[in-house]
């Protein structure tokens, strides 16, 4: 028997999947680690916590499945994007990692825009947002000059874990695309971007493809996880790229709808010259010479969790959703905008906040619950609408996360997106994508598309219903007015927020 291991390094935990050649998950394990919020807007983690958690998770799946030390053909990774890990000349982290959800770098973002102007979108293909890596590098240089003076190289989270397991420094293109230092189309570190901020090329690690072999387990690590030191390790990819791989988003026309705490619309893109004018993210895919366009809703599943916590804390989600199937599309004229923590696509507005619009005495709790679900889906549709207006073809949407586990929400997505929607039978998220990269790297399959034929299993398809689609199209046009009508009001409310 032969296996691969997919590692998904998330924000709250690391998860390991042991997968056989049929694409079956034989064993899985997870290990949690803490977040540090020393100041308002700060979000950091200790990179060594990731390493300890990863070693523990690998050891657990190997032990629980009684895998022989030579039966793992490869290990690969998915990781939270953008987080800054600065290493000194000895390869030791100089400080905690600054994570993707850290918001301290607004001033650095404005500085990047001032210095680069249109070159930023032309080269990096993305706007300067607080989550990206370059603003974090500039923040450390400005506020912790003694630390920055010792910096020899920077890595992203999964790359540091892989470095500690193999002793080799690398970064794949899909993760590098989220640093604002990569020439995304030409797949190289941009001298223009680096020189604009007086950063040396030596600060950047060597670039590789996500399926590339990048080393073997160090003997001490191999002993801890009960595997051979000759176990092959492959680069892996960014969490969104690996999530797309695990959902089979590997050819034109396929789009991913992911509803977790945040929400993502991700569309496969083969043309590196596609121009979305920075309105959506444009990144390198985990598949070689492919790309993806991506829009983000900051408070997707979080909006529903917030509603439950505030109004139904002692109920299950099934109880909360009871009765929404009796509510017609449009929730009897009730609209919800899911801007609880600001919004990313298409507005990139940290000050905007959520609204219920159209409440009256006829509305009951089930109307509000359905309106929240519809509002989340409208927000995701903003990204689909942007992509379509730019000429993007969207033939089918694969729904994962909370939106892929509820039949009513699946139908709602089909109706609002006006596109067939399908769920996964074997949803395992980015960890499965990482395992697929290891499977291709190990030679089990010649391409990721071939691997997907074996590993990715689709369930039932939900087709748009004409009457509901028409209703939602009319309501979506009204929904799009809420942002502009409430933007100024929310800006005036900023001083009154705790």
C-alpha positions in Angstrom: 0.0 0.0 0.0 1.2 3.5 -0.8 0.0 6.9 0.6 0.5 10.6 0.3 0.0 13.1 3.1 -1.6 16.5 2.6 -0.8 19.1 5.3 -3.2 22.1 5.6 -1.7 24.8 7.8 -4.6 27.0 8.8 -5.0 30.0 11.1 -6.2 28.1 14.1 -5.0 24.5 13.5 -2.9 22.3 11.2 -4.6 19.3 9.7 -3.0 16.2 8.1 -4.7 13.9 5.7 -3.4 10.4 4.8 -4.7 9.6 1.3 -4.4 6.4 -0.7 -4.2 6.0 -4.5 -7.9 5.9 -4.9 -8.2 9.3 -3.3 -9.7 7.9 -0.1 -8.8 9.7 3.1 -7.6 6.8 5.3 -6.8 8.9 8.4 -6.8 12.5 9.5 -5.5 14.5 12.5 -5.4 18.1 13.6 -3.4 20.1 16.1 -4.4 23.5 17.4 -2.1 26.5 18.2 -2.7 29.9 19.7 -3.1 33.3 18.1 -1.6 36.4 19.7 -3.3 39.8 19.7 -1.0 42.0 21.7 -2.5 45.2 20.3 -5.7 46.2 18.5 -5.5 45.0 14.9 -2.5 42.7 15.5 -2.6 39.0 14.7 0.5 36.9 15.2 1.6 33.3 15.7 4.8 31.5 16.8 6.2 29.6 13.8 7.5 26.9 16.1 3.9 26.2 17.1 3.2 25.3 13.5 6.1 22.9 13.4 5.2 21.2 16.6 1.6 20.9 15.4 2.5 19.5 12.0 4.9 16.9 13.4 2.2 15.8 15.9 -0.5 15.6 13.1 1.7 13.6 10.8 2.7 11.2 13.6 -0.9 10.7 14.5 -2.1 9.7 11.0 0.9 7.4 10.5 0.3 5.8 13.8 -3.5 5.5 13.6 -3.4 3.9 10.1 -0.5 1.7 11.1 1.5 2.9 8.1 5.0 1.4 7.5 7.8 3.9 7.4 8.4 3.4 3.7 4.7 3.5 2.6 4.4 7.3 2.2 5.3 8.3 -1.3 5.2 12.1 -0.6 4.2 14.9 1.6 2.9 18.3 0.4 1.4 21.4 1.9 -1.4 24.0 1.8 -0.9 27.1 3.9 -2.5 30.3 5.1 -1.4 33.0 2.7 0.5 36.3 3.2 1.9 35.7 6.7 5.4 37.1 7.2 8.2 34.9 8.7 11.6 36.7 8.9 14.6 34.4 9.3 18.2 35.4 10.3 21.3 34.0 8.7 21.0 30.9 10.9 17.5 30.2 9.7 15.9 31.2 13.0 12.7 33.3 13.1 13.5 36.8 14.3 10.0 37.5 15.6 6.5 36.0 15.6 4.8 35.7 12.2 2.5 38.6 11.2 -0.6 36.9 9.8 -2.9 37.6 6.9 -5.6 39.0 9.1 -3.3 41.5 10.8 -4.5 45.1 10.0 -1.7 47.3 11.3 -0.2 48.2 7.9 -2.7 50.7 6.5 0.0 53.4 6.3 2.3 51.1 4.5 -0.4 50.2 2.0 -0.9 53.9 1.2 2.9 54.3 0.8 3.1 51.4 -1.6 0.3 53.0 -3.7 2.1 56.3 -3.7 5.4 54.9 -4.8 4.2 52.5 -7.4 1.0 54.0 -8.8 -0.2 52.0 -11.8 2.8 49.7 -11.7 1.4 47.8 -8.8 -1.6 46.4 -10.7 0.5 46.0 -13.8 3.1 43.8 -12.1 1.7 42.4 -8.9 -1.8 42.3 -10.4 -3.4 43.1 -6.9 -4.2 46.1 -4.8 -2.1 46.9 -1.7 -4.1 45.5 1.2 -3.2 45.1 4.8 -3.2 41.3 4.5 -0.4 41.1 1.9 3.2 40.5 2.8 5.1 43.5 1.4 3.3 46.0 3.7 4.3 43.8 6.7 7.9 43.8 5.6 7.8 47.6 5.4 6.2 47.8 8.8 8.9 45.8 10.4 11.6 47.9 8.7 10.0 51.1 10.0 9.0 50.0 13.5 11.5 47.3 14.3 14.7 48.3 12.5 17.0 46.2 14.7 14.9 43.1 13.8 14.9 44.0 10.1 18.6 44.6 10.0 19.1 40.9 10.9 16.7 39.6 8.3 18.3 37.3 5.8 15.2 35.8 4.0 11.4 35.9 4.4 9.1 32.9 4.1 5.4 32.3 4.2 3.9 30.1 6.9 3.8 26.7 5.1 7.2 27.4 3.6 8.7 27.8 7.1 7.2 24.5 8.2 8.5 22.8 5.1 11.9 24.3 5.7 12.0 22.9 9.2 11.1 19.5 7.9 13.6 19.5 5.0 16.2 22.2 5.7 15.5 23.6 2.2 14.3 27.2 1.5 11.7 27.6 -1.3 8.4 29.3 -2.1 5.9 28.3 -4.8 4.3 30.7 -7.2 0.7 30.5 -5.9 1.8 31.7 -2.5 4.4 34.1 -3.8 1.7 35.8 -5.8 0.2 37.0 -2.5 3.3 38.9 -1.4 3.0 41.9 -3.8 6.6 41.2 -4.8 6.0 38.7 -7.6 5.7 39.5 -11.3 2.6 37.3 -11.5 2.5 37.0 -15.3 6.2 36.4 -15.8 6.6 34.2 -12.6 9.7 35.9 -11.2 10.5 38.2 -8.3 10.1 41.7 -9.7 13.3 43.8 -9.6 11.1 46.8 -10.2 9.0 46.2 -7.1 12.0 45.2 -4.9 14.1 48.2 -6.0 11.2 50.6 -5.5 11.4 49.8 -1.7 15.2 49.2 -1.5 14.7 45.5 -0.8 17.4 43.0 -1.9 16.6 40.1 -4.1 18.4 37.9 -1.6 15.5 38.5 0.8 13.3 36.3 -1.4 13.6 32.5 -1.5 14.0 30.5 -4.7 10.7 30.0 -6.6 9.3 26.6 -7.6 6.2 25.0 -8.9 3.6 23.6 -6.4 4.2 20.0 -7.5 8.0 20.3 -7.5 10.2 18.0 -5.4 12.0 20.3 -2.9 13.7 17.8 -0.5 13.4 14.9 1.8 12.7 14.7 5.5 15.5 15.5 7.8 16.6 12.4 9.8 15.6 13.9 13.2 12.1 14.8 11.8 11.7 11.4 10.1 12.3 9.7 13.4 9.7 11.8 15.1 7.0 11.1 12.5 8.0 7.4 12.0 8.8 7.8 8.3 11.9 7.1 6.2 14.3 10.0 5.8 14.0 9.4 2.1 10.3 10.4 2.2 9.8 12.9 -0.7 8.5 16.4 0.1 6.8 18.6 -2.5 6.4 22.4 -2.4 2.6 22.7 -2.1 0.5 25.9 -2.6 -1.5 28.7 -1.1 -4.7 27.6 0.7 -7.0 29.1 -1.9 -5.1 27.5 -4.7 -5.1 24.1 -3.0 -8.8 24.5 -2.1 -9.4 25.0 -5.8 -7.3 21.9 -6.7 -9.2 19.8 -4.1 -12.5 21.0 -5.7 -11.3 20.2 -9.3 -11.2 23.9 -10.4 -8.7 23.0 -13.1 -10.1 24.2 -16.4 -12.0 27.1 -17.9 -15.6 27.6 -17.0 -15.3 26.1 -13.5 -15.7 28.4 -10.5 -15.4 27.8 -6.7 -17.8 29.2 -4.2 -16.4 28.7 -0.7 -18.4 29.8 2.3 -16.4 29.5 5.5 -15.9 32.3 8.1 -15.1 34.4 5.0 -16.3 33.7 1.5 -14.4 33.2 -1.7 -15.4 33.2 -5.4 -12.5 31.7 -7.4 -12.5 31.2 -11.1 -9.9 29.3 -13.1 -8.0 31.4 -15.6 -5.6 30.2 -18.3 -4.7 33.6 -19.8 -2.0 35.5 -17.8 -2.9 38.7 -19.6 -6.5 38.8 -18.3 -7.2 42.2 -16.9 -9.6 42.7 -14.0 -8.1 46.1 -13.2 -7.4 45.1 -9.6 -11.1 44.7 -8.8 -10.5 41.1 -7.9 -7.4 39.3 -6.8 -5.3 37.7 -9.6 -2.9 34.9 -8.5 -0.9 32.1 -9.9 -2.7 28.7 -9.5 -1.2 25.6 -7.9 -1.3 24.1 -11.4 1.6 25.0 -13.6 1.1 28.0 -15.9 -2.4 28.5 -14.8 -4.0 31.4 -12.8 -7.1 32.2 -10.9 -9.2 35.3 -10.3 -10.7 35.6 -6.8 -13.1 37.8 -4.9 -13.6 37.8 -1.2 -16.5 38.4 1.2 -15.0 39.1 4.6 -18.0 38.0 6.7 -19.7 35.1 4.9 -20.4 32.2 7.3 -19.4 34.6 10.1 -22.6 36.6 9.4 -24.7 33.5 10.0 -22.7 32.5 13.1 -23.0 36.0 14.4 -26.8 35.9 14.0 -27.0 32.6 15.7 -24.8 33.7 18.6 -26.8 36.8 19.2 -30.4 35.6 18.6 -30.3 31.8 19.0 -27.2 30.9 21.2 -28.7 27.7 22.6 -29.9 26.3 19.3 -28.2 24.2 16.7 -27.7 25.5 13.1 -30.4 23.0 12.0 -32.8 24.5 14.4 -31.9 28.0 13.4 -32.5 27.2 9.7 -35.8 25.5 10.4 -38.6 27.1 8.4 -36.5 28.9 5.8 -37.7 26.5 3.1 -41.2 28.0 3.6 -39.9 31.6 2.9 -40.1 32.7 -0.7 -36.9 34.1 -2.5 -36.4 37.6 -1.3 -37.4 37.1 2.3 -40.6 39.2 1.8 -38.6 42.3 0.9 -35.9 42.0 3.6 -32.3 42.6 2.6 -29.1 42.0 4.5 -25.6 43.3 3.6 -22.9 41.1 5.3 -20.5 43.9 6.1 -20.0 43.0 9.8 -16.2 43.5 9.6 -16.0 45.7 6.5 -15.9 44.4 3.0 -13.2 43.3 0.5 -14.8 42.7 -3.0 -15.7 44.9 -4.7 -15.4 47.8 -2.3 -12.2 47.2 -0.1 -13.8 49.3 2.6 -12.8 48.7 6.3 -15.4 51.2 7.6 -18.6 49.9 6.0 -20.9 47.9 8.3 -23.9 45.5 7.9 -27.5 46.5 7.4 -30.9 45.0 7.5 -33.0 46.9 5.0 -36.8 46.7 4.6 -37.9 45.4 8.0 -41.6 45.5 8.9 -44.0 43.9 11.4 -44.6 40.9 9.1 -41.1 39.6 9.4 -40.3 36.7 11.7 -37.0 35.2 12.6 -37.0 32.8 9.7 -37.2 35.8 7.3 -34.1 37.3 8.9 -32.2 34.0 8.7 -33.0 33.5 5.1 -32.1 37.2 4.4 -28.7 36.6 6.0 -28.1 33.6 3.7 -29.3 35.6 0.7 -27.1 38.6 1.6 -24.0 36.5 1.9 -24.8 35.0 -1.5 -25.5 38.4 -3.0 -22.0 39.5 -1.8 -20.4 36.5 -3.4 -22.4 37.3 -6.6 -20.8 40.7 -6.7 -17.5 38.9 -7.6 -19.2 36.6 -10.1 -20.8 39.7 -11.6 -17.4 41.5 -11.9 -15.9 38.4 -13.6 -18.7 38.1 -16.1 -18.6 41.8 -16.9 -14.9 41.4 -17.7 -15.8 38.6 -20.2 -15.2 35.6 -17.9 -17.2 32.5 -18.7 -18.7 30.7 -15.7 -20.4 27.4 -16.6 -20.6 25.7 -13.3 -20.0 26.6 -9.7 -18.6 24.1 -7.2 -19.8 25.0 -3.7 -17.8 24.1 -0.6 -17.9 25.0 3.1 -21.2 25.8 4.8 -22.9 26.7 1.5 -22.2 23.3 0.1 -23.8 21.4 3.0 -27.3 22.8 2.9 -29.7 21.9 0.0 -31.6 25.2 0.4 -28.4 27.2 0.2 -27.1 25.2 -2.8 -30.3 26.0 -4.7 -30.1 29.7 -3.5 -26.6 29.9 -5.0 -27.8 28.4 -8.3 -30.6 30.9 -8.5 -28.6 34.0 -7.5 -25.6 33.1 -9.6 -27.9 31.9 -12.5 -25.5 29.0 -12.9 -25.6 25.2 -12.1 -24.1 24.6 -8.7 -22.7 21.3 -7.5 -21.4 20.2 -4.1 -18.6 17.7 -3.3 -19.2 14.2 -2.0 -15.8 14.1 -0.4 -15.0 17.6 0.7 -11.7 17.9 2.5 -10.7 21.4 1.6 -7.2 22.6 0.9 -5.7 19.5 2.5 -6.9 17.3 -0.3 -5.4 19.7 -2.8 -2.1 19.4 -1.0 -2.4 15.6 -1.2 -3.1 15.8 -4.9 0.0 17.9 -5.4 2.0 15.2 -3.6 0.3 12.5 -5.7 1.3 14.2 -9.0 4.8 15.0 -7.7 5.2 11.3 -6.7 4.3 10.2 -10.2 0.9 8.6 -9.5 -0.6 10.8 -12.1 0.8 12.8 -15.0 -1.4 15.9 -14.4 -3.6 17.4 -11.7 -6.6 17.0 -14.1 -5.9 13.2 -14.2 -5.6 13.1 -10.4 -8.9 15.0 -10.0 -10.7 12.3 -12.0 -9.8 9.9 -9.3 -9.7 12.1 -6.2 -12.6 14.6 -6.6 -16.1 13.3 -6.3 -19.1 15.6 -7.2 -22.6 15.2 -5.8 -26.0 16.4 -7.2 -26.3 19.4 -9.5 -28.7 22.2 -8.6 -30.0 24.1 -11.7 -31.3 27.7 -11.6 -35.0 28.0 -11.3 -36.3 30.6 -13.7 -38.8 32.4 -11.5 -36.4 32.6 -8.5 -33.5 33.7 -10.7 -35.6 36.6 -12.1 -36.6 37.6 -8.5 -33.1 37.5 -7.3 -31.8 39.5 -10.3 -34.2 42.3 -9.5 -33.3 42.2 -5.8 -29.5 42.0 -6.5 -29.8 45.3 -8.3 -31.4 46.8 -5.2 -28.8 45.2 -3.0 -26.0 46.9 -4.9 -27.4 50.3 -4.0 -27.1 49.7 -0.2 -23.4 50.1 -0.1 -23.4 53.5 -1.8 -26.4 54.7 0.2 -24.9 53.7 3.6 -21.2 54.4 3.0 -21.3 58.0 4.3 -23.5 57.1 7.2 -21.0 54.4 8.3 -18.1 56.7 8.0 -19.9 59.2 10.3 -20.4 56.4 12.8 -16.7 55.4 13.0 -15.9 57.7 16.0 -18.8 56.1 18.0 -17.6 52.5 17.7 -16.0 50.9 20.7 
